[in-house]
Amino acid sequence: MRVALAERYGPPEVAAVGTRPRPEPGRGELRIRVLAASVGASDGAWRSGRPWFARLAFGLRRPRHPVMGSDLAGLVDAVGPGTTRFAVGDRVFGATGASGGAHAEFVVVGENGAIERLPEGVSWSDAAALCDGAMTALPFLRDGGHVRPGMRVLVNGAAGSVGGAAVQLARHLGAEVTGVCSTANVDHVRALGAQHVVDRTQVDAMRTGERYDVVFDAAGKSTYRRARRALVEGGVYLTTVPSWAIMVQQLTSRLGRTRAVIMFTGLRPDEVKRPDLDELAALATTGVVRPAIDRVLPIERIADAYRIVDTGHKRGSVIVTPSTEPGEES
Ligand SMILES: NC(=O)c1ccc[n+]([C@@H]2O[C@H](COP(=O)([O-])OP(=O)(O)OC[C@H]3O[C@@H](n4cnc5c(N)ncnc54)[C@H](OP(=O)(O)O)[C@@H]3O)[C@@H](O)[C@H]2O)c1
């Protein structure tokens, strides 16, 4: 089967298409024909080995798992003995986690992994994009920010995959949403549902005099020190990107006027992720969440996909299509 892989750390050019034997599902496992998989910021770190601490997770000298990609959607192609939750032909979506393998025509996952059924109305690309952005934004807003109706939420990086999903989900949770993005994305972020948009190239969103219950730094480009002046008493700064500062601030701010929170949503147990997948599928079916997709590329263009990701300015998700539906030309 065809795979996209990177056998050493480096720029997008180290990613190439290769072949691997088609994996066989074991007991309690299913093989998924991958029809869409996202190429996200964490795949970029996985391929580049940057920042350096990423290598603690991905492999010190070279990627431990050269076939990358976690967020996927596709069809169950085969099931191993004792598999009860899924059958051949089921539409599914979810995440493989740290072992990757989604940038391949087929991947084998445990049936109790972070995998759920995908309703008919949601496209393959949208489903893979949901796993990329909304699966991060939902726990941040709900569990980190405790967003409730009437709250004021600022989303920094509102045009990205996490930020774009955060705009839609914060609106769904009843918040008044301000999105922060560059000039080219102002209309896009408004179309996602933000009631207010700050062009970050013109205005410092943390110094407008407005106050927020939650500042969600989806891009991880600001700091708690900057954000706290834009928070109300009891307000929360959420960030996606770890640093020594935020680790310390998370502890020291606990008893303070405002709080700093970092979360690692991908590390949550699969049984916690599965209900979120179901909830997001339902929200996508009803159109409450419509993932933004920057580009859909064939797997052969994996290096181009990484080039877009590495700009740090993609609009929503970048998707590759490793496989085609049975009967379609490959
Ligand atoms: N902690 C976790 O559990 C977790 C989970 C998933 C992802 N992440 C991390 O979350 C981050 C965002 O992921 P993503 O997929 O949303 O990335 P993305 O799609 O690349 O989006 C990043 C967005 O940030 C904006 N941006 C770029 N430079 C900026 C700056 N200096 N100030 C403010 N905004 C800026 C860009 O929009 P404009 O060009 O319009 O500004 C872009 O749309 C990544 O670092 C990723 O690794 C963390």
The ligand as an ORCA input file, in Angstrom:
! r2SCAN-3c Opt
* xyz 0 1
  N      -2.273     21.537     23.353
  C      -2.983     20.766     22.543
  O      -3.688     19.856     22.988
  C      -2.944     21.027     21.058
  C      -3.754     20.250     20.195
  C      -3.742     20.562     18.840
  C      -2.937     21.590     18.359
  N      -2.125     22.266     19.231
  C      -1.285     23.383     18.774
  O      -2.161     24.462     18.521
  C      -1.540     25.373     17.625
  C      -2.534     25.825     16.587
  O      -2.891     24.730     15.780
  P      -3.708     24.972     14.442
  O      -3.879     23.628     13.844
  O      -4.926     25.789     14.685
  O      -2.666     25.821     13.613
  P      -2.904     26.587     12.238
  O      -4.091     25.993     11.561
  O      -1.597     26.625     11.566
  O      -3.375     28.043     12.669
  C      -2.554     28.960     13.184
  C      -3.235     30.314     12.995
  O      -2.500     31.191     13.783
  C      -2.528     32.449     13.176
  N      -1.264     33.114     13.464
  C      -0.061     32.942     12.871
  N       0.851     33.754     13.433
  C       0.203     34.427     14.432
  C       0.596     35.397     15.392
  N       1.860     35.854     15.446
  N      -0.344     35.840     16.256
  C      -1.606     35.405     16.210
  N      -2.041     34.490     15.315
  C      -1.139     34.008     14.451
  C      -2.722     32.238     11.682
  O      -3.754     33.092     11.194
  P      -3.461     34.570     10.672
  O      -2.400     34.408      9.613
  O      -4.773     35.059     10.176
  O      -3.005     35.315     11.879
  C      -3.207     30.788     11.574
  O      -4.481     30.714     10.981
  C      -0.322     24.624     17.062
  O       0.844     25.112     17.678
  C      -0.571     23.176     17.462
  O       0.627     22.453     17.610
  C      -2.119     22.002     20.568
*
